[in-house]
């Protein structure tokens, strides 16, 4: 007997082959083998939105090989990823290979371990046609929006633009926030802070609260000075001391969106970087103890369910390493949000006892950081609550009230291992000295401070993902490609962690709001996601969803074409202080197909133009010129010499401040599994492995 198992990636096939052993051949499909054509719409709208699938041209040799192997095999198993996309790949494989669509040949692996693979192989099923229809409807919807709306934007704004059902909504959210920030009017307010000490002489801060026990907001300097004058020379007396305890519960294990958010906050990882490392950890990585093994469960999930076996193994680890007091009397159980798909567990380590340090040697830096984050979050989710001792002191000075609060850890619980990242940095809790009611405190400092209210912050990847999830826009598996697309297409740019709309993003969103408001409406888009979920549940026909959407969309498109006939929206140039070295006219920053660039305002007479690049502290190891940070057409950062046309020096690795101890040339830092700092000067060869 020969059995053929088809998975998606070579890394996964290598790991699975090890556990299946003799009698099985494992091959990778390398993703989709059939898809809609790139050159045309590929959807027959008039004939119930029938898709016109074609074989992916670059996969032709692989398709022939798979067909050949499938004909020789006694049984073919389709073991693509356990999600909508994986179901679609299996459906297409069944057609390419001539398999019976009703045959029980679809297997799913929630984890790439011996247990997960044996369990999956023992429970083959038919292809879930509703799951496939849901994916197909999404694919066709996105194709219609992209292929119908993008050419309109090319004609009215700029060539090379793209529109998307989810990406355009994401850009709108970022643009709307920028408009809020620009329209924000700061409001003045004041605070009064006292620095005090008690018998122990330990100083602590108290903040002004109000007068006669009632809260009082201070709006101006005059009121502040009046209060300070009323307090001058008066004793600060402890009026009341309230002690208590507060409990903090651990966060649930990760789902896709929360993993992306916490990796952004704590590791400063962009979503595509997080998901790439997580995919590798799921498919299989080398370990000293177990060889090639999948270290985490499937990383595209919105379920918080945990298997009894994993919970028991985590409990055993916690008891052995931390002690019984860190294990709750009753296991922590977390409820998934309404509408979550429960096909998978939460993201967790496949072997909870396998701590990050035990596998670090075989992992890249990114893999280790992401695994550590997932492992700590999961183990902490199964630990006891943290208990805090809290103290709040009410202090009187004449008729005015001040408050001071502090807390200390009574029992660390889960905090001994992990604490969830925050979008806004919070002050660490301070410990107050022992205070007695009626005690007169010593005043060291009393001052009023002026403040102004601040606008809402720009979105970061973490807060944007949180917003998209809360509003039901897209699904967790789409967040990473959406953010990558809107930055690569120059609708949005990064300022540190913040996402800021470009002029192109603002102009395009204005146009979309005016003529396609329904398409980029948050409520409408969320409702569409719910409709697609109903298709997946078998409660709605996919064709009906497409019919309902297309009728309104086509009307909007026709009306927009009429309203904007002969109109072209110009993207405003950004002014600079530079002048053209060739003709002396001002240099401006323009938006092109591949992003911003500097150009002379004397165009077309003067064709002087150059890339917009950020200077670094490095010097070119070839000619000594400045090194600039630039972006490729795909949005990847690289570095090149200002005299690139002559010396041809460019590099992916980052120049750093340190100079080579051997030749005093600029050093470069290379990341990844073989991380090192090194000198790039020819014939030097100095390097330090990290």
Order of alpha helices (4+ residues) and beta strands (2+ residues): beta-alpha-beta-beta-beta-beta-beta-alpha-beta-alpha-alpha-alpha-alpha-beta-beta-beta-alpha-beta-alpha-alpha-beta-beta-alpha-alpha-alpha-beta-beta-beta-alpha-alpha-beta-beta-alpha-alpha-alpha-beta-beta-beta-beta-beta-beta-beta-alpha-beta-beta-beta-beta-beta
